[in-house]
Amino acid sequence: MQETLLNSIADKWLNYLLQIKAQKLPFSPAKMGGAVSAGEDNDELIDNLKEAHYIRSDLVERAFRAIDRADYYLEEYRDSAYKDLAWRHGNIHLSAPCIYSEVMEALDLHPGLSFLNLGSGTGYLSTMVGLILGPFGVNHGVELHADVIEYAYQKLDYFIKTSESFDKFEFCEPSFVAGNCLEIPSENRQYDRVYCGAGVQRDHEEYMKNLLKVGGILVLPLEEKLTKITRTGQSSWETKKIIAVSFAPLVLPKDYTNNTKPKTAPLPMFEVRTLQELARIAIRHTLRVTTDSGEGQPRGRGSFGGGRGLGVSGLHKYGPRFKRRRIHRRHCNSVVLSSALPTSAPLDNNNNRGGQEEEEQGRATREEEEAAEEEEDEEAERETGELLRAEPPINILRERILCLPLPEPLKMYLLYYREK
């Protein structure tokens, strides 16, 4: 009996592996998370995702480092934030970091694109996407549960008001609406990028595809496989399987009776920015670009290039690293060269002894002076090092805004009312 059971299990695994091979899917533990080691903090988690090649581009890496995943957890669950595992509490849900990494890479994001997040949840993914889209992109989300939308807006406000990374980006703030993503009116505008965060069956594949513009990319869990679909023409598509995943299925709309009008889930409006908002974007962009070029810092890991003129500063959670400045003092050491010529013996031993005493006293005096100078140099180096280590990272953009000859309310508006 036991042997039969073991054979049955072995057959199931063999069939599963053959299925993976036939569909050219990578065999990965990412189905339920746990693909990489846990990190001590957000940066270490990102390092692990990079090492395992889940994060492969600098753009995605910078977005992940800018937002601390733990900030989207309830306080009592923060200790689990840096594990590569999904997390759920009531209606609040976060996918595993390895899944979000694959999604961000597959979306192939650029500044100025329009993005729709179906099942936007806590807003964690939408906020990362907004860092890449820039101020002239579109960032919309549809979420079934109203309490989760409230939670997402709280986390978004916290990020804008407190994050050390916010001023290093030009941000496309996400907008969320409550509704079922299967009830979006067919006449709604299409998007450049669409992501669905719930399991989709073949019955709804065409519905999801119709949300895309030509040239757009749809990423979704389609029948237990994270799938990337590119719309190459009005009725042509390219499909690529990424990894095996396990998602909760889409919640289907309630059945309608003949006497009930079908519900709809209207998407957020595609609104034109006000002149005041455009002025804020332009001023911050000008000050940021001036700061980047004026400091003589090389462009590369430190900033994003081009893309509709959007200069986005590079980021690190702790800002620029300060190197300790070493002070090098020049010491003049006297060298006594003995003459090769023979000298006559001193005529007076007493006079010679007096000269030796004077020479010894002079040598002792010089040694004391040199020791005192070395102590002063060491003290100066210690003070310099302590000052450099204690100096916090300077937010140059904020300093420039505060120096503008403007009323305080306008300065605070330019700062997005950030207090620090």
N, C-alpha and C positions, 0 to 999 in steps of 0.2 A: 504493500500500500504506500509506504513511504517512498519507495523507489519510483512508483508511478507518479507521485506528486512532484518529485524532483525533476523527472523527465518532462512533465507538463510545464513546469516553470522554465526549464531550459529551452523548450520549444518556443515559448512566448518571447523570451529574450532574443532568441535567434531570429524570429520573425520581425521583431522590432528593429534589430540591427540591419536586417536586410532591407526593411522599409526605409530606414535612414539612408542607407547606401544608394538605393534606387532613386531617391529624391534628392540626393546630393546635399543632405543637411549635415552641418557639423555636429558631431556627437558632443554635446556640451551639458554641464550640470546647471546651466542657466535657467532651465525650465522652472525651477522653484527658487532660484537664487542660490547663494552659497558657492558661486563660481570662483570667488577670490577670498583671500584672508580678510578678516576684520581689521579696521584701522584704529589707531588711538585717537585720531581726530579726522576731520574732513580731508585735509591734505594727504594724509597717509592712505586713506581709502582711495583717493584719486590716483595716488602713486601705484597702488595695487591693481587698479583697473587698467592703468596704462601698461604696466608690466605684463598683464594677461592679454593685452591687445583688444580690450573692449573699447577703450578710448584710443583713437588713432590719429586725431587731428588736433592741432593747437587750438583752433577755434572752439571746439567742444571742450577741451581741457580747461580753457580759461573760464568758460561759462560754469562748469562744474565747480571750479575752485572759488568762484565768486559768491556762491550761495552755500551756506552751511546746511547740510541735510538735516542736522539735528534741530534746526529752528522750525521745522515743519512737523516735529513730533510733539505730543503732549509732554509736559515737563517730567512726569513720572516715568516716561518711556525713553528719555533721551539716551540712556546708556546703550540702547540697542541701535542707535541711529547709524553707526559706522560699520554695521555688519551687512554683508551682501545678502540681505533677506528682505522679503516684502513685509509690510506692517499694516495691520488693520485694527481699528478701534471703532466700533459702531459703524457709522457710514464713512468714516475717514479712512483713507487707504493710500498707501504709497507702494509702488512696485519696487522690486529689488534694484540696486544701483546698476548691476550689469545689464538689466533690461533697458533702463533709461539710457545707458551708454549706447547700446545698439540702436535704439530709436533715434537718438540725436545724430548719430553718424549716418543712419539711413536717410534721414530727412534732407541732408545736404543743404543746410540753411545758408542764406545770404542776406545782407541788409536790403530792406525794401520789399521783401516778400510778404504775402498774406498767409496766415496760419490759422487753422481751425483745430481745436482740441476737443474731441468728443469724449465726454467723461473726464472733465478737467480736474476734478477732485480738489486737492489742497492747493493747486496752482503752482506747485514746485516745478513741474516741467514747463509750464507756460512762462514762468518767470525766467528760467534759463533761456528759453527760446527768445524772449523779449530782449535779452542782452545782445543777441546776435542780429535780430531784425533791425534794430536802430529805430530812431524816432519817426521814420516815414514808412514803417511796415504796418501790418494789421495783425492783431493778436487777439483772437476770440476763443472763448471756451463755452461749452454747453455741459451742464451738470444736472443730474436728476434730482439731487437732494438740496433743498434750500439751506439747511443748516451747514452743509459742506461749503456752499458758496460763501456764506458769512465767515466761516473759518478761513477760507482762501483769501478773502479781502483783508482779514485781520493780519494774516501772514504777509501779504503783499505790502500793507501799510508799514509793518514792522521792518521789512527789508528796505523800503525806501527811506524810512526815518533813521535807521540805525546802522545799516550795513557800511563797512569800511570800503566796500567795492563799488558802491553805487555811483560815486562821482568819477569813476574810471571808465564808465560806459555811457553811451547815448542809448537810452532805454525805450523800448516799445511796451508801454504798460498794458497788461492784459485786461480784457473785459469779459465778465462771466454772466451767463443768463441761466435761469432754471428751466428745465424741460427735458423731454426724452429725445435723444438724438435721432431716433427713427421717425420723429414727427416733424422734421424740418420741411417747410414748404418747398416744393420742387422748383418754384420760380426764384428761389434765393440765389444770390451771387455765388460764383464758384471761387475756389481758393488755390493758391500755389502749392500749399502743403497742408495735408490733413493727417491727423493721428487719431486712432480710436483706441481707448484704453480698456476695452472689454472684448470678450471673445465673440467673434463674428462667424456665422454659418454661411454657407453658400447662398442661401435664400436672400441675404442682404448684401451680397458682394456688389451687385450692379448699383444698388442704391448708394453705397459708399463711393463707388467710382464716379457717379454723376456729380459729386461735390467738388470734383477736380477740374481745374483748367487744363487745356492742352499744354503739355510740358510739365504738368504738376506731378507731385509724388504723394502717394497714399501709403502709410505704414499702419498695419493692423494685425492683430492675432487672428488669422484665418484658419479655422479648423486645427487648433493646437500648434500652429506654426507662425512665428512672427514673419510677416510677408511684406515685401516692398513692391508696390505696383506703380509704374510710371505710365502716364497717359501720353502716348507718342502721337496720337492723332484723334480726330473726332470720334472714331470708333475702333481705335487700335491701342493695345496695351502691352507692356512688358512686365512680367512677373518674376520675382526672385524670392526664393525661400531663404530666410536668414538663420534662425535657430528654432528649436522646439521650445514651446512655452506652455504655460498653464494659466489661463485667465478665467475669471468668473464671466459667464455669458452675459450678453446684452439683456437688459430688462425690456421685455416686449410691451408695447402699448396694450392697454386693456381693450377687449373686444368691444366694437361699437354696435349698438342696436340701430334699427332703422330710424328710430326717433331721436337719436343722439347725434349732434353735430361733431364731426371729428376734431380732436384737439390739434393744435399746431404749436411748434416750439420756435418762435421767431428768433433769428440770430441777432446779435448786437448790430447796431447801425454802422455803416461805413461812413464815419463822420469826417468832414474836412476840419482840420485844426483851425482854431481861432488865431487871429493876428497876434494876440498876446502870447499864446503858446509857441507860435513860430518864432517870435522875438526871443523868448527864453531859450529855445533850442539853438538859435543862431548865436546868441551871446555866449552861452556855455561852450558851444563848439569852437567859437573864435578864441576864447580864453584858453581852452584846452589845447588847441593846435599851437597857439603862441607859447604856451608852457612847454609843450613837447619839443618844439624846435628851438626855443630860447635857451633851454637848459643844455643843449648840445648832446642830448641823449640819443643813442643810435636807435633806429627803428628796426624792429624785428620781434623778438619775444616781448619787447616792451610796449608794442602797440599794434593795432590792427591797421593794415594798409587800406587805401582806396575804398571803393565801393560806394559810389554816389557821394563822394566827398565826406564820408563819415570817418573821422579819426577817433578811434576808441583806444584809450590808454590801456596798456597791459596791466595785469593785476597780480597781486599776491595778497593773501589774507592780511599780512602784516605790513603791507606797503613796501617801499624800497628798502633794500638792505643797506645799512650803514657800515662801511668798513672803517676799522680803527686806523687812524692816521698815525704813522710812526714818525717820530722826530729823530733825524740823524744829525748829531753834533760832530763837528770836526774837532779833533783833539790834536794839538801840535806836540809831539813828543820830541824832546831834545836828544840828539844822538852825539855822543862824545867819540871823536875819532882820535885815536892815539897816533902821534907823529912817529914816523919811521926813523927820524933823525935822532942820534944819540944826544942826550943832554947831560950836562955836567952835574955832579952831585951837589946838593944844596950846601952852602957854606955854613949855614946856621941852623942847627937842629931845632932850636926853640922857635925860630921864625917859621920853619916848615910845619911844626906842630900847630902853630896858630893858624896857618893857612888851611890845614886839614880840618880843624875845628870849624872854621868859617864855612868851608865847603859842605861839611856834614850838616851844619845848621841850615844852610841854604837849600840843601836837598830835602831835609825834613820839612822846611817851610813849603817847598814846591809840592811835595807829596800831600801835605795837608790841604793846600789850595786845590789840587786836582781831585782829592777825595770830596771836598766840599762841592766842587763843580759837578761831579758825578751824582752826588745826592740831589742837587738842584735839578739836574737833567732827569733823573728817575722820578722825582716828585712831579715835574712838569709833564712827563709822559703819562704818569698815573692819572693826573688831573684831566689831561686831554682825553685819555681813554675812557674815563668815567663820564665825562661830558658827552662824548660821542655815543656811548652805550645808553645813557639815560635819556638822550634826546628822542622824543617820539617821532614817528613818521609825519611829515608835513603834508597836509592836503593843500597843494599849491592852488588848485582851482578855487577852493573855498576862500583862501587868503586873497586871491585876486578879486573875487566877487565882493568880499567885505571892504576892499579898498576903493570900490567904484563910488563916484560922487552921486549916489542915489539915496532916496529915502529908505529907512530901515524896512518898511513893509515890502518894497520892491526887491531889496536884497534877499529877504527871506523867501520871497516867491522864486527868485532865481536859484535859491538853495533847496527848493522843494520843502521848505520849512524844516529842514534837518537841523537839529540842535547841536550836533557835534561833527 
